[in-house]
Amino acid sequence: MLWAGLPCPWLSFLAVLGTVKTFGTPTAGYASANVVQELADGYQLLITTSCDVARTGECFCDDPIEPDVPTDTPLEEALDWIRSGNVL
């Protein structure tokens, strides 16, 4: 996905203001934090310890996140949106 607006460090702030749109295709659905535990026999056990939560409270773990604007040309769509003047 491509975020249109200002550079990514500002994404959370702008999201609160409602001035961020995402463009592209759904994410792969890997939105969890994992911990690797070493086992005595040399194997490893991967444990999911948390999932991402959106500002709306929606939890993302294994499901893809849909963009606001589904498109195969995210850069062009984002630039069109910025040029439209509806960003701020």
C-alpha contacts under 8 A as a table, 3 or more apart, distances in Angstrom:
res1	aa1	res2	aa2	distance
1	M	22	T	6.23
1	M	23	F	5.49
1	M	24	G	4.73
1	M	25	T	6.00
1	M	26	P	7.11
1	M	27	T	7.00
1	M	67	P	6.80
1	M	74	P	7.41
2	L	22	T	5.68
2	L	23	F	5.15
2	L	24	G	6.27
2	L	74	P	6.29
2	L	75	L	7.15
2	L	78	A	7.80
3	W	8	C	7.44
3	W	11	L	7.94
3	W	20	V	7.04
3	W	21	K	6.20
3	W	22	T	4.83
3	W	23	F	6.48
3	W	78	A	7.77
4	A	20	V	6.43
4	A	21	K	6.06
4	A	22	T	6.58
4	A	23	F	7.65
4	A	78	A	5.60
4	A	79	L	7.66
4	A	82	I	7.38
5	G	11	L	7.98
5	G	19	T	7.31
5	G	20	V	6.13
5	G	21	K	7.73
5	G	82	I	7.21
5	G	87	V	6.83
6	L	10	W	6.24
6	L	11	L	7.08
7	P	10	W	5.91
7	P	11	L	6.97
8	C	11	L	4.87
9	P	12	S	7.24
10	W	13	F	5.37
10	W	14	L	6.08
11	L	14	L	5.20
11	L	15	A	5.92
11	L	20	V	7.02
12	S	15	A	5.05
12	S	16	V	6.57
13	F	16	V	5.42
13	F	17	L	6.77
14	L	17	L	4.94
14	L	18	G	6.15
14	L	19	T	5.44
14	L	20	V	5.93
15	A	18	G	4.90
15	A	19	T	5.97
15	A	20	V	5.33
16	V	19	T	7.81
16	V	55	R	7.89
19	T	87	V	5.70
19	T	88	L	5.96
20	V	87	V	7.55
21	K	67	P	7.73
21	K	68	D	5.78
21	K	69	V	7.36
22	T	67	P	4.99
22	T	68	D	5.06
22	T	69	V	6.22
23	F	67	P	5.44
23	F	68	D	6.11
23	F	69	V	4.79
23	F	70	P	5.92
23	F	71	T	6.46
23	F	74	P	5.02
23	F	75	L	7.78
23	F	77	E	7.16
23	F	78	A	6.60
24	G	67	P	6.12
24	G	69	V	6.53
24	G	70	P	5.08
24	G	71	T	4.74
24	G	72	D	5.92
24	G	73	T	6.81
24	G	74	P	4.82
25	T	66	E	6.90
25	T	67	P	6.29
25	T	70	P	5.63
25	T	71	T	6.32
25	T	72	D	6.97
26	P	64	P	5.65
26	P	65	I	5.33
26	P	66	E	4.54
26	P	67	P	5.97
26	P	70	P	7.79
27	T	30	Y	7.74
27	T	64	P	4.94
27	T	65	I	5.29
27	T	66	E	6.87
28	A	63	D	7.89
28	A	64	P	5.50
28	A	65	I	7.85
29	G	60	F	7.78
29	G	61	C	6.88
29	G	62	D	4.96
29	G	63	D	4.71
29	G	64	P	3.85
29	G	65	I	6.63
30	Y	61	C	6.53
30	Y	62	D	5.81
30	Y	63	D	7.55
30	Y	64	P	7.49
31	A	51	C	5.96
31	A	52	D	5.74
31	A	60	F	5.90
31	A	61	C	4.91
31	A	62	D	6.50
31	A	63	D	7.99
32	S	48	T	6.54
32	S	49	T	7.47
32	S	50	S	5.67
32	S	51	C	4.27
32	S	52	D	6.20
32	S	60	F	7.54
32	S	61	C	5.22
32	S	62	D	7.47
33	A	48	T	5.86
33	A	49	T	5.77
33	A	50	S	5.19
33	A	51	C	6.13
34	N	46	L	6.44
34	N	47	I	5.46
34	N	48	T	4.36
34	N	49	T	5.51
34	N	50	S	7.22
35	V	46	L	5.76
35	V	47	I	5.29
35	V	48	T	6.45
35	V	49	T	6.74
36	V	44	Q	6.38
36	V	45	L	5.69
36	V	46	L	4.58
36	V	47	I	6.37
37	Q	44	Q	5.59
37	Q	45	L	5.06
37	Q	46	L	6.31
37	Q	47	I	7.54
38	E	42	G	6.64
38	E	43	Y	6.30
38	E	44	Q	4.68
38	E	45	L	6.49
39	L	42	G	5.51
39	L	43	Y	5.30
39	L	44	Q	5.57
39	L	45	L	7.02
40	A	43	Y	7.28
48	T	51	C	7.95
51	C	59	C	6.63
51	C	60	F	5.91
51	C	61	C	5.02
52	D	59	C	5.91
52	D	60	F	5.24
52	D	61	C	6.56
53	V	56	T	7.83
53	V	57	G	5.77
53	V	58	E	5.55
53	V	59	C	4.43
53	V	60	F	6.04
54	A	57	G	5.24
54	A	58	E	5.27
54	A	59	C	6.47
54	A	60	F	7.74
55	R	58	E	7.40
60	F	63	D	6.13
60	F	64	P	7.74
60	F	65	I	7.51
66	E	70	P	7.55
67	P	70	P	5.68
71	T	74	P	5.77
71	T	77	E	7.54
73	T	76	E	5.66
73	T	77	E	6.26
74	P	77	E	5.10
74	P	78	A	5.91
75	L	78	A	5.17
75	L	79	L	6.13
76	E	79	L	5.17
76	E	80	D	6.17
77	E	80	D	5.10
77	E	81	W	6.24
78	A	81	W	5.03
78	A	82	I	6.22
79	L	82	I	5.05
79	L	83	R	6.07
80	D	83	R	5.09
80	D	84	S	6.13
81	W	84	S	5.12
81	W	85	G	7.20
81	W	86	N	6.89
81	W	87	V	7.20
82	I	85	G	5.82
82	I	86	N	6.77
82	I	87	V	5.81
83	R	86	N	7.93
84	S	87	V	7.72
85	G	88	L	7.30
